[in-house]
Amino acid sequence: MFLMIIGKIKKNEKKIKFQLDLFCTNCGKSVPGGMQASENYYDSDSFKIEIDNFKKNYLCGLCRDAKRIKDKI
């Protein structure tokens, strides 16, 4: 299972794994939201801001690939 990392995790720092309810901002499709963050960063103010921005700008794989192709043309 692939987990996306939010923030920076130092070499020997404890990690917290969590799930987000993610939806593509373009097509509305539900996507898996497996994430991980460092124990110190998790639930901090900057973490919350980063998660909010991530959710607002998330594209599923199909929409992301379509955007890349469109941008190259």
Backbone as CSV, one residue per row, in Angstrom:
resi,resn,N_x,N_y,N_z,CA_x,CA_y,CA_z,C_x,C_y,C_z
1,MET,0.839,-1.178,0.000,0.000,0.000,0.000,0.889,1.248,0.000
2,PHE,0.556,2.183,-0.838,1.303,3.418,-0.962,0.753,4.456,0.010
3,LEU,1.619,5.044,0.822,1.216,6.100,1.742,1.926,7.385,1.359
4,MET,1.175,8.454,1.209,1.753,9.747,0.882,2.237,10.399,2.171
5,ILE,3.396,11.026,2.128,3.975,11.678,3.292,3.617,13.158,3.271
6,ILE,3.128,13.646,4.398,2.831,15.063,4.580,3.876,15.625,5.532
7,GLY,4.541,16.707,5.143,5.602,17.284,5.965,6.877,16.479,5.824
8,LYS,7.841,16.757,6.669,9.120,16.043,6.645,9.195,15.098,7.833
9,ILE,9.766,13.929,7.577,9.962,12.936,8.637,11.455,12.672,8.748
10,LYS,12.003,12.939,9.929,13.431,12.708,10.162,13.697,11.211,10.285
11,LYS,14.964,10.838,10.195,15.361,9.432,10.114,14.770,8.554,11.223
12,ASN,14.908,8.933,12.479,14.449,8.084,13.582,13.185,8.609,14.251
13,GLU,12.444,9.439,13.557,11.232,10.027,14.123,10.042,9.071,13.967
14,LYS,9.175,9.045,14.958,7.989,8.195,14.899,7.026,8.734,13.855
15,LYS,6.354,7.804,13.162,5.404,8.156,12.111,3.991,7.829,12.567
16,ILE,3.049,8.640,12.130,1.638,8.386,12.374,0.978,8.153,11.026
17,LYS,0.279,7.038,10.886,-0.443,6.729,9.656,-1.914,7.067,9.877
18,PHE,-2.540,7.679,8.859,-3.934,8.068,8.974,-4.590,8.048,7.606
19,GLN,-5.901,8.088,7.602,-6.686,8.075,6.372,-7.419,9.403,6.226
20,LEU,-7.476,9.914,5.005,-8.259,11.105,4.688,-9.394,10.720,3.757
21,ASP,-10.513,11.400,3.877,-11.590,11.251,2.903,-11.253,12.186,1.752
22,LEU,-10.682,11.633,0.678,-10.246,12.445,-0.455,-11.169,12.278,-1.642
23,PHE,-11.423,13.387,-2.304,-12.208,13.397,-3.525,-11.486,14.269,-4.542
24,CYS,-11.509,13.846,-5.789,-10.907,14.625,-6.865,-11.660,15.952,-6.976
25,THR,-10.925,17.051,-7.044,-11.564,18.362,-7.140,-12.102,18.631,-8.539
26,ASN,-11.717,17.801,-9.508,-12.194,17.983,-10.882,-13.437,17.145,-11.165
27,CYS,-13.363,15.826,-10.910,-14.475,14.937,-11.261,-15.279,14.451,-10.059
28,GLY,-14.788,14.689,-8.841,-15.515,14.293,-7.637,-15.360,12.848,-7.236
29,LYS,-14.516,12.093,-7.942,-14.307,10.679,-7.667,-13.618,10.490,-6.309
30,SER,-14.064,9.508,-5.535,-13.439,9.182,-4.264,-12.139,8.432,-4.529
31,VAL,-11.080,8.798,-3.817,-9.779,8.165,-4.005,-9.222,7.730,-2.645
32,PRO,-8.336,6.708,-2.623,-7.746,6.275,-1.356,-6.939,7.398,-0.729
33,GLY,-7.019,7.522,0.580,-6.338,8.628,1.252,-5.381,8.187,2.325
34,GLY,-4.547,7.188,2.049,-3.554,6.731,3.011,-2.415,7.721,3.115
35,MET,-2.194,8.260,4.312,-1.181,9.292,4.526,-0.351,8.947,5.750
36,GLN,0.809,9.600,5.850,1.595,9.501,7.064,2.311,10.821,7.308
37,ALA,2.539,11.102,8.590,3.223,12.325,9.005,4.040,11.997,10.252
38,SER,4.970,12.876,10.577,5.751,12.668,11.798,4.861,12.958,13.004
39,GLU,5.203,12.345,14.112,4.423,12.515,15.332,4.408,13.978,15.779
40,ASN,5.521,14.678,15.598,5.609,16.083,16.006,4.794,16.995,15.098
41,TYR,4.743,16.691,13.816,4.067,17.544,12.837,2.559,17.313,12.831
42,TYR,2.154,16.090,13.114,0.739,15.706,13.075,-0.073,16.566,14.035
43,ASP,-1.161,17.098,13.569,-2.103,17.901,14.349,-1.577,19.291,14.733
44,SER,-0.468,19.742,14.117,-0.001,21.113,14.337,-0.794,22.054,13.432
45,ASP,-0.674,23.343,13.651,-1.395,24.318,12.826,-0.957,24.248,11.369
46,SER,0.342,24.139,11.125,0.831,24.064,9.745,0.388,22.764,9.072
47,PHE,0.268,21.684,9.841,-0.235,20.421,9.309,-1.672,20.589,8.827
48,LYS,-2.504,21.225,9.648,-3.910,21.437,9.301,-4.045,22.292,8.041
49,ILE,-3.225,23.318,7.918,-3.246,24.181,6.734,-2.842,23.390,5.497
50,GLU,-1.786,22.584,5.619,-1.316,21.781,4.489,-2.379,20.766,4.047
51,ILE,-3.052,20.126,4.990,-4.103,19.158,4.664,-5.266,19.860,3.960
52,ASP,-5.671,21.013,4.457,-6.765,21.760,3.812,-6.413,22.122,2.377
53,ASN,-5.202,22.620,2.147,-4.767,22.967,0.789,-4.669,21.729,-0.097
54,PHE,-4.206,20.633,0.475,-4.089,19.382,-0.271,-5.462,18.919,-0.760
55,LYS,-6.456,18.960,0.129,-7.808,18.533,-0.233,-8.428,19.441,-1.292
56,LYS,-8.133,20.735,-1.231,-8.698,21.699,-2.176,-8.123,21.545,-3.582
57,ASN,-6.909,20.992,-3.693,-6.215,20.931,-4.978,-5.960,19.518,-5.473
58,TYR,-6.538,18.491,-4.838,-6.226,17.106,-5.190,-6.916,16.683,-6.486
59,LEU,-6.153,16.061,-7.366,-6.695,15.490,-8.599,-6.446,13.991,-8.597
60,CYS,-7.446,13.208,-9.042,-7.254,11.765,-9.176,-6.251,11.511,-10.309
61,GLY,-5.811,10.301,-10.450,-4.813,9.962,-11.467,-5.264,10.273,-12.881
62,LEU,-6.526,9.997,-13.190,-7.031,10.251,-14.542,-7.053,11.747,-14.857
63,CYS,-7.558,12.542,-13.933,-7.632,13.993,-14.164,-6.232,14.614,-14.188
64,ARG,-5.330,14.113,-13.332,-3.959,14.617,-13.305,-3.257,14.332,-14.627
65,ASP,-3.430,13.102,-15.148,-2.806,12.745,-16.428,-3.400,13.547,-17.576
66,ALA,-4.717,13.756,-17.556,-5.362,14.550,-18.608,-4.842,15.982,-18.587
67,LYS,-4.630,16.519,-17.391,-4.096,17.888,-17.263,-2.671,17.956,-17.796
68,ARG,-1.847,16.951,-17.491,-0.462,16.928,-17.989,-0.418,16.896,-19.506
69,ILE,-1.253,16.068,-20.088,-1.301,15.957,-21.565,-1.749,17.280,-22.178
70,LYS,-2.784,17.878,-21.579,-3.311,19.151,-22.073,-2.258,20.252,-21.967
71,ASP,-1.498,20.276,-20.851,-0.476,21.303,-20.655,0.687,21.159,-21.627
72,LYS,0.973,19.930,-22.086,2.079,19.703,-23.030,1.733,20.146,-24.443
73,ILE,0.446,20.164,-24.764,0.018,20.493,-26.137,0.059,21.962,-26.368
